Amino acid sequence: MITDTALAVRGLTKAFRRKVAVDGVDFSVRRGEIVGFLGPNGSGKTTVMNMVMGLIAPDAGQIDLLGERAGHRQTGVRLRIGYLQEKPRIYPEMTARGYLAFFARLYGVAAPDVRVGAVLDRVGLTAAADRRLGDFSRGMQQRACLARVMLHEPEFLVLDEPTLGLDPNGVADMRQIFRDMQAQGATLLFSSHQLAEMERVCDSVIFMRQGRVIAAGRPADLVPSLAGDAALAVEIYEPAEPHLAALRALPGFAAVRLTGPSRLDIVLTQRVDADPRAARAMVARALAGLGLTVLNVGGAVSTLEDLFLGLTSNAAARN
């Protein structure tokens, strides 16, 4: 049965020896979405991706991908998915054209020569098609691997750091390739540390830390300035986290989000644009009433990077 959900993960858990890498992870991805998978190194993202793609088995939990349960997937489903791993997987003695022709035969691609030529052109490797992959730069190898993943036009793609090694032009081209695949009906789940790119291309994002999902949703919902909310960016002298509960209980405060150890985005119940000076003064008085030293109150300019730094800084402070 076809549903709106391309991927559903429930209670996913994986340990290596005594270390728990993934700890009861739940999330879902809707068909046709581009979803960013975020988190610091070691947060469990790659382990989750490997389990979703069936490369390693979970210790517990459930994965439903394109309507089939993990462990019971048929060959037909495997031919509808694609996986680009962080480190390029190449055969260095092969040319780019030969490498793609080899995989086109494995995938059973119709008119393989035509399709290979098309994907080489799409990733910008036509001029280098007959050069050895071992002579390619890291970015060119990454493009060749993306071309391999695109060959059979998969419905669902998992991409682990797909822009690693690419120059700014390559990153922009990759962004457009993602949008083109989405326009053709594909669903993408990808990880990246280039958070500005996430904001530009993702419909939603998932944050992981220490093996768990700690935040998920649309960037505009997670970062108030992206939504155009009645938000102010506040810097205080004291560490902010111990005061979160008191701040969130203040009248007129709709939401309070950490963006750094002493930085906050405060969303007010009313917009600030009608009288921004009065809004800033109200916030400053409210925080001073809690005994906090206000260093600055300004318009929120938060990004996913601010949110990422805030979430990971909180983890570091507790460890």
C-alpha positions in Angstrom: 0.0 0.0 0.0 1.4 3.4 -1.0 1.4 6.0 1.8 2.6 9.6 2.2 5.5 8.3 4.4 8.7 7.2 2.6 10.6 6.2 5.7 9.4 5.5 9.3 11.9 4.7 12.0 10.7 3.6 15.5 12.7 2.7 18.5 15.9 2.2 16.5 18.8 1.1 18.7 22.4 0.0 18.0 25.4 -0.7 20.2 28.9 -1.6 19.3 30.4 -3.6 22.2 29.4 -1.6 25.2 28.9 1.8 23.5 25.4 2.7 22.5 25.6 4.5 19.2 21.9 4.9 18.5 19.5 5.0 21.4 15.7 4.6 20.7 15.5 6.8 17.6 12.1 7.8 16.2 11.5 9.9 13.1 9.7 9.8 9.7 10.3 11.2 6.2 7.4 12.2 3.9 7.5 11.3 0.3 9.0 14.0 -1.9 10.7 15.8 1.0 14.4 16.9 1.2 15.3 16.2 4.8 18.6 17.3 6.5 20.2 15.0 9.0 22.2 17.1 11.5 24.4 16.5 14.5 28.0 16.6 15.7 30.5 13.9 14.7 29.8 10.8 16.6 26.1 11.6 17.2 24.9 8.4 15.4 23.8 9.8 12.0 25.9 7.5 9.9 24.9 4.4 11.9 21.3 5.3 11.4 21.8 5.7 7.7 23.6 2.4 7.5 20.7 0.7 9.3 18.1 2.4 7.0 19.9 1.1 4.0 20.2 -2.4 5.4 24.1 -2.4 5.6 24.0 -3.2 9.4 21.3 -4.7 11.5 19.7 -2.8 14.4 19.7 -4.4 17.9 16.1 -3.2 18.3 13.5 -1.1 16.6 11.6 -1.0 13.3 12.4 0.5 9.9 9.8 0.8 7.2 11.1 2.0 3.8 9.0 2.6 0.8 6.3 0.4 2.3 8.4 -2.6 3.3 9.8 -3.7 6.6 13.6 -3.9 7.1 14.7 -7.5 7.0 11.9 -8.4 4.6 12.9 -6.2 1.6 12.7 -7.6 -1.9 15.2 -7.0 -4.7 12.7 -4.6 -6.3 12.8 -2.2 -3.3 16.6 -2.3 -3.3 16.6 -1.1 -6.9 14.4 1.9 -5.8 16.8 3.3 -3.3 20.3 4.8 -3.5 23.1 5.5 -1.0 26.0 7.9 -1.3 28.4 7.2 1.5 30.7 9.9 3.0 33.9 8.4 1.6 33.9 8.0 -2.2 33.6 4.3 -3.2 35.5 4.0 -6.5 37.6 1.6 -8.5 40.7 3.8 -9.1 41.8 2.0 -12.3 38.5 2.5 -14.0 37.5 5.5 -16.0 34.5 7.5 -15.0 32.6 6.2 -18.0 33.6 2.6 -17.4 32.7 2.8 -13.7 29.2 4.1 -14.5 28.7 1.6 -17.3 29.6 -1.3 -14.9 27.0 -0.1 -12.4 24.4 0.6 -15.1 24.6 -3.1 -16.1 24.3 -4.2 -12.4 21.2 -2.0 -12.0 19.7 -3.2 -15.3 19.4 0.3 -16.6 17.7 0.6 -20.0 19.9 2.2 -22.8 22.9 2.3 -20.5 25.2 4.2 -22.8 22.6 7.0 -23.1 22.0 7.1 -19.4 25.7 7.1 -18.5 26.2 10.0 -20.8 23.3 11.9 -19.2 24.5 11.5 -15.6 28.1 12.4 -16.6 26.8 15.6 -18.1 24.6 16.3 -15.1 27.4 16.1 -12.6 29.8 18.0 -14.8 32.2 15.2 -15.7 31.7 14.8 -19.4 35.1 16.3 -20.2 36.8 13.9 -17.7 34.7 10.8 -18.6 37.6 8.8 -20.0 40.1 9.7 -17.2 41.0 7.2 -14.4 39.0 7.8 -11.2 42.3 7.4 -9.3 43.5 10.6 -10.9 40.4 12.6 -9.9 40.4 15.1 -7.1 38.2 14.3 -4.0 35.5 16.5 -5.3 35.5 14.9 -8.7 35.4 11.4 -7.1 32.4 12.6 -5.1 30.6 13.7 -8.3 31.3 10.4 -9.9 29.8 8.6 -6.9 26.7 10.8 -7.1 26.4 10.0 -10.8 26.5 6.3 -9.8 23.7 6.8 -7.3 21.6 8.7 -9.9 22.0 6.1 -12.6 18.8 4.1 -11.8 16.7 7.1 -10.8 16.0 5.9 -7.3 12.8 7.0 -5.4 14.6 7.3 -2.1 18.2 8.5 -1.6 20.4 8.6 1.5 23.4 10.9 1.1 26.1 11.1 3.7 28.1 14.4 3.4 27.4 14.7 -0.3 29.1 18.1 -0.7 32.3 17.1 1.1 35.3 18.1 -1.0 33.3 20.3 -3.4 34.2 24.0 -4.1 31.4 26.6 -3.8 30.4 26.1 -7.4 30.2 22.4 -6.9 28.0 22.9 -3.8 25.6 25.1 -5.7 25.4 22.6 -8.5 24.7 19.8 -6.0 21.9 21.9 -4.5 20.3 22.2 -7.9 20.7 18.5 -8.5 18.9 17.8 -5.3 16.0 20.1 -6.3 15.8 18.5 -9.7 15.6 15.0 -8.2 12.9 16.2 -5.8 11.0 17.7 -8.8 11.1 14.3 -10.4 9.5 12.7 -7.3 12.5 11.5 -5.3 12.8 11.7 -1.5 16.2 12.7 -0.1 17.7 12.3 3.4 21.1 13.8 3.6 23.7 14.8 6.3 26.0 17.8 6.0 27.9 20.2 8.1 27.2 23.0 5.6 24.3 24.3 7.5 23.7 27.3 5.2 23.0 24.7 2.4 20.5 23.0 4.7 18.5 26.2 5.1 18.5 26.7 1.3 17.3 23.3 0.2 15.7 21.3 3.1 12.0 21.0 3.7 12.7 19.8 7.3 15.7 18.8 9.4 16.4 16.2 12.1 19.0 16.9 14.9 20.8 14.1 16.6 23.1 14.2 19.6 24.6 11.3 21.6 22.5 8.7 19.7 19.2 10.4 20.1 16.9 12.7 18.1 16.8 16.0 20.1 14.9 18.2 17.6 13.0 17.8 14.3 10.8 19.9 12.1 10.8 22.6 9.5 13.7 25.1 9.7 11.2 27.9 10.0 9.6 26.3 13.1 13.0 25.6 14.7 14.6 28.9 14.0 12.2 31.8 14.6 13.9 34.4 12.4 13.5 32.1 9.4 9.7 32.1 10.0 9.5 35.9 10.4 8.2 35.5 14.0 8.0 38.2 16.6 11.5 37.2 17.6 14.4 39.0 19.4 18.0 37.9 19.7 19.2 38.4 23.3 22.7 38.1 24.8 23.1 38.0 28.6 26.1 37.8 30.8 25.1 34.7 32.7 24.8 31.1 31.4 21.3 31.0 29.9 20.3 27.3 30.3 19.7 27.4 34.1 17.1 30.2 33.6 15.2 28.7 30.7 12.2 27.5 32.8 11.8 30.9 34.4 12.1 32.7 31.1 9.5 30.5 29.4 7.1 31.3 32.2 7.3 35.1 31.7 4.1 36.7 30.4 4.4 37.8 26.7 7.0 35.2 25.9 5.7 32.6 23.4 8.9 30.7 23.1 12.5 30.8 24.3 15.3 29.0 22.4 19.0 28.7 23.1 21.3 29.7 20.3 24.5 29.7 22.4 25.7 29.4 26.1 24.5 33.0 26.8 22.4 33.7 23.8 18.7 33.3 23.3 16.0 33.8 20.7 12.9 35.0 22.4 9.6 34.9 20.5 7.0 37.3 21.8 3.2 36.7 21.7 2.9 39.9 19.7 5.0 41.1 16.7 7.8 43.5 17.4 7.8 45.4 14.1 5.1 47.9 15.1 7.2 49.3 18.0 10.6 47.5 18.2 12.1 49.8 20.8 9.2 49.1 23.2 9.5 45.4 22.6 13.3 45.5 23.3 12.7 47.5 26.5 10.0 45.1 27.7 12.3 42.1 27.2 15.2 43.9 28.9 13.0 44.7 32.0 11.7 41.2 32.1 15.1 39.6 32.2 16.5 42.2 34.7 13.5 41.2 36.9 15.0 37.7 37.0 18.4 39.1 38.1 19.9 38.6 34.6 22.4 41.0 33.1 21.3 42.0 29.6 24.2 42.8 27.2 22.2 43.2 24.0 18.7 42.9 22.6 18.3 43.0 18.8 16.3 41.6 16.0 16.7 37.8 15.7 19.1 36.7 13.0 19.3 33.1 14.0 20.3 30.4 11.5 20.5 26.6 11.7 24.1 27.1 12.5 23.1 29.1 15.6 20.7 26.4 16.6 23.3 23.7 16.0 25.9 25.5 18.1 23.3 26.1 20.9 22.3 22.5 21.0 25.8 21.1 21.0 27.1 23.8 23.5 24.4 22.6 25.9 25.6 19.0 25.6 29.2 20.1 26.2 28.1 22.0 29.3 26.4 19.0 30.8 29.2 16.5 30.1 
